[in-house]
Amino acid sequence: MKIAGCVFDFGGVMTTTTMPERVRPLVRTLGADWDILEKGFAKYRRLMDGDFMSIDEMYDRIWADAGVNVPPDVRARIVAEDMASYLYRNEQTLEFMRTLKSRGIRIGILTNMSSQFAPLFREHFGDFISLADALVISGEAKMYKPQRQIYDLLRERIALQPGELCFFDDVEANCRGAREAGWHAILFKSNEQAARDFDALSEACSGTAAGFVV
């Protein structure tokens, strides 16, 4: 079945930096180990992405679990750096999306993102969003990747069959969730790698080389 739609994650795909790069120095000022946050994110971050708690509440729970006392001003800085870290745009991804769109491929955006961050996303990534035929933000949908229903919701909105969709995400668990929903999925490591892998996938699905070069 020919690929007719490409769906993109946000953080790590449309962005060029990751939150740890911004937040690690602040965590060190507390004398805390980064492992505390990694364990806390594994426990709480998807709940935050699904809007079942705020970002402030997520951090409060992480610190409470670890028995770390965080002054209010430091917590505010950590939250600010966390959110700011997602505003570094990957312009190569934007061009890839434009190329796909120009060739008649429908574009989707499927992101784990709290409704608290969504206004910043819409403000800073409006040109990405304008290319999308379908958009699902986890916090607004009250579900999150890799839950099966969030993939089904995006598929309904983009109006394609599962086998016609290819998903780009930098988290393997989210790619696996897409595959379990019947989609193709490519683990995003770089724009060049993603374009090569998509070219190979398109050729395998249609028998014709796509020739997507970034």
KACORZI-V469341 format. One record per backbone hydrogen bond with DSSP energy under -0.5 kcal/mol. NH is the residue of the N-H (numbers start at 1). CO is the residue of the C=O. If there is no record, write none. Layout:
# KACORZI-V469341
nh:NH co:CO
nh:NH co:CO
This chain:
# KACORZI-V469341
nh:4 co:164
nh:5 co:164
nh:6 co:106
nh:7 co:166
nh:8 co:108
nh:9 co:168
nh:13 co:10
nh:14 co:10
nh:15 co:10
nh:16 co:88
nh:21 co:18
nh:22 co:18
nh:22 co:19
nh:23 co:19
nh:24 co:20
nh:26 co:23
nh:27 co:23
nh:28 co:24
nh:29 co:25
nh:30 co:26
nh:30 co:27
nh:31 co:28
nh:32 co:27
nh:36 co:33
nh:37 co:33
nh:37 co:34
nh:38 co:34
nh:39 co:35
nh:40 co:36
nh:41 co:37
nh:42 co:38
nh:43 co:39
nh:44 co:40
nh:45 co:41
nh:46 co:41
nh:48 co:44
nh:49 co:45
nh:50 co:46
nh:51 co:48
nh:52 co:47
nh:53 co:47
nh:58 co:54
nh:59 co:55
nh:60 co:56
nh:61 co:57
nh:62 co:58
nh:63 co:59
nh:64 co:60
nh:65 co:61
nh:66 co:62
nh:67 co:63
nh:67 co:64
nh:68 co:63
nh:70 co:68
nh:71 co:69
nh:74 co:71
nh:75 co:71
nh:76 co:72
nh:77 co:73
nh:78 co:74
nh:79 co:75
nh:80 co:76
nh:81 co:77
nh:82 co:78
nh:83 co:79
nh:84 co:80
nh:85 co:81
nh:86 co:83
nh:87 co:84
nh:88 co:85
nh:89 co:87
nh:90 co:14
nh:91 co:89
nh:93 co:90
nh:94 co:90
nh:95 co:91
nh:96 co:92
nh:97 co:93
nh:98 co:94
nh:99 co:95
nh:100 co:96
nh:101 co:97
nh:102 co:98
nh:103 co:99
nh:103 co:100
nh:104 co:101
nh:105 co:100
nh:106 co:4
nh:108 co:6
nh:109 co:134
nh:110 co:8
nh:111 co:136
nh:113 co:49
nh:113 co:111
nh:117 co:114
nh:118 co:114
nh:119 co:115
nh:120 co:117
nh:121 co:117
nh:122 co:118
nh:123 co:119
nh:124 co:120
nh:125 co:121
nh:129 co:125
nh:130 co:126
nh:131 co:127
nh:131 co:128
nh:132 co:129
nh:133 co:107
nh:134 co:107
nh:136 co:109
nh:138 co:111
nh:138 co:136
nh:139 co:113
nh:140 co:137
nh:141 co:137
nh:142 co:138
nh:143 co:138
nh:147 co:144
nh:150 co:147
nh:151 co:147
nh:151 co:148
nh:152 co:148
nh:153 co:149
nh:154 co:150
nh:155 co:151
nh:156 co:152
nh:157 co:153
nh:158 co:154
nh:159 co:155
nh:160 co:155
nh:164 co:161
nh:165 co:162
nh:166 co:5
nh:167 co:184
nh:168 co:7
nh:169 co:167
nh:169 co:186
nh:174 co:171
nh:175 co:171
nh:176 co:172
nh:177 co:173
nh:178 co:174
nh:179 co:175
nh:180 co:176
nh:181 co:177
nh:182 co:179
nh:183 co:178
nh:184 co:165
nh:186 co:167
nh:188 co:169
nh:188 co:186
nh:189 co:187
nh:189 co:190
nh:194 co:190
nh:195 co:191
nh:196 co:192
nh:197 co:193
nh:198 co:194
nh:199 co:195
nh:200 co:196
nh:201 co:197
nh:202 co:198
nh:203 co:199
nh:204 co:200
nh:205 co:201
nh:206 co:202
nh:207 co:203
nh:208 co:202
nh:210 co:199
nh:213 co:211
